[in-house]
Amino acid sequence: MHLYLAKRESGIRMNSADSFINISVEDNIEVKDEFLNLIERLDFIDIQILRKFYMTGKEFPNDTQPYCFPLLYSELKNTHHFKIGIEALRKRLSKLVNMGFLVKVKHSNPTSYEPVSGKENFVRGIILKFFMVNGLMKFL
């Protein structure tokens, strides 16, 4: 029996952290290895960028957020005080697109990116695992 069913049967309402735990409780070792491999390829800035897209703090189905490039760059620079250049952000977004975490909207001007539909819980699990592995849970 999965953790999800046990919590559901006990009448406890699941929050987003519970669904992350449900993902990480998989019995398939190959999935775990891939999961940890992905976490190792990401750094703090990559995770913060993914948080902008996948962790808006709103309820489902409004829990993801697309961004156009200039707005994302402005928010990261001015609001979050990241010291990142335009080309560095472009390369990071390209890397996240190639890894399958984001989708680049074709024929958009300015360039827009959006979360991948159907991978929301997987990406949130990676974000949570990154914070757990690095001992940053209080900052999540």
C-alpha positions in Angstrom: 0.0 0.0 0.0 1.4 3.4 -0.9 1.8 6.3 1.6 -0.9 8.2 -0.3 -3.5 5.6 0.3 -2.7 5.3 4.0 -3.0 9.0 4.5 -6.2 9.2 2.5 -7.8 6.3 4.4 -6.9 8.0 7.7 -8.8 11.1 6.7 -5.7 13.4 6.7 -5.8 15.9 3.9 -2.7 15.7 1.8 -0.7 18.8 1.1 1.8 19.4 -1.6 4.7 18.1 0.6 2.8 14.8 1.0 2.6 14.4 -2.7 6.4 14.9 -3.0 6.9 12.2 -0.4 4.6 9.9 -2.4 6.9 10.4 -5.4 10.1 9.7 -3.5 8.7 6.5 -2.0 8.9 4.6 -5.3 10.3 1.1 -5.1 12.0 1.4 -8.5 15.7 1.9 -7.9 16.2 3.1 -11.5 13.8 6.0 -10.9 15.6 6.9 -7.7 19.0 6.9 -9.5 17.6 9.1 -12.2 16.0 11.4 -9.6 19.3 11.9 -7.7 21.2 12.3 -11.0 18.9 15.2 -12.0 19.4 16.8 -8.6 23.1 16.6 -9.0 23.0 18.4 -12.3 21.1 21.4 -10.9 22.4 24.1 -8.7 20.8 26.6 -6.4 20.0 29.2 -9.1 18.4 26.5 -11.3 16.2 25.4 -8.5 15.2 28.9 -7.7 14.2 29.4 -11.4 12.2 26.2 -11.3 10.5 27.4 -8.1 9.3 30.5 -10.0 7.5 28.3 -12.5 6.3 25.4 -10.3 5.8 26.7 -6.8 3.5 29.7 -6.9 1.9 29.0 -3.5 -1.6 28.9 -5.1 -4.1 26.0 -5.1 -4.4 23.6 -8.0 -4.9 24.2 -11.0 -3.4 27.7 -10.6 -0.2 26.4 -9.0 2.1 26.9 -12.0 3.2 30.1 -13.7 4.5 30.8 -17.2 7.0 33.7 -17.7 8.2 35.8 -20.5 12.0 36.2 -20.5 12.2 40.0 -19.7 9.8 39.7 -16.8 11.6 36.7 -15.3 15.0 38.4 -15.7 13.6 41.6 -14.0 12.1 39.6 -11.1 15.3 37.6 -10.5 17.5 40.7 -10.7 15.4 43.3 -8.8 13.1 41.3 -6.5 15.4 38.4 -5.6 18.7 40.2 -6.1 20.3 37.5 -8.2 23.6 38.5 -9.8 23.0 36.9 -13.2 23.4 38.3 -16.6 20.9 38.1 -19.5 23.0 35.5 -21.4 23.6 33.4 -18.3 19.8 33.3 -17.6 19.2 32.4 -21.2 21.7 29.5 -21.0 20.1 28.3 -17.7 16.7 28.3 -19.2 17.9 26.5 -22.3 19.5 23.8 -20.0 16.2 23.4 -18.1 14.3 23.1 -21.5 16.7 20.4 -22.6 16.3 18.6 -19.4 12.5 18.6 -19.9 11.6 20.8 -17.0 10.4 23.8 -19.0 8.9 24.4 -22.5 9.9 27.2 -24.7 6.9 28.7 -26.4 7.5 28.8 -30.1 7.1 32.0 -32.1 6.6 34.1 -29.0 8.1 37.6 -28.8 9.4 38.2 -26.2 10.5 34.6 -25.6 8.2 32.8 -23.2 8.7 29.7 -21.1 6.2 27.6 -19.3 6.1 24.6 -17.0 5.7 21.1 -18.5 2.1 19.9 -18.1 2.0 16.6 -16.2 5.5 16.9 -14.6 4.4 19.3 -11.9 4.7 16.9 -9.0 8.0 15.4 -10.4 9.6 18.8 -10.6 8.3 19.8 -7.2 9.8 16.6 -5.8 13.1 17.5 -7.3 13.0 20.9 -5.7 12.0 19.5 -2.3 14.7 16.8 -2.5 17.3 19.4 -3.4 16.5 21.4 -0.3 16.5 18.3 1.9 19.8 17.0 0.5 21.4 20.4 1.1 19.9 21.0 4.5 17.9 24.0 3.4 14.4 22.9 4.4 13.8 26.0 6.6 14.3 28.2 3.4 11.7 26.3 1.4 
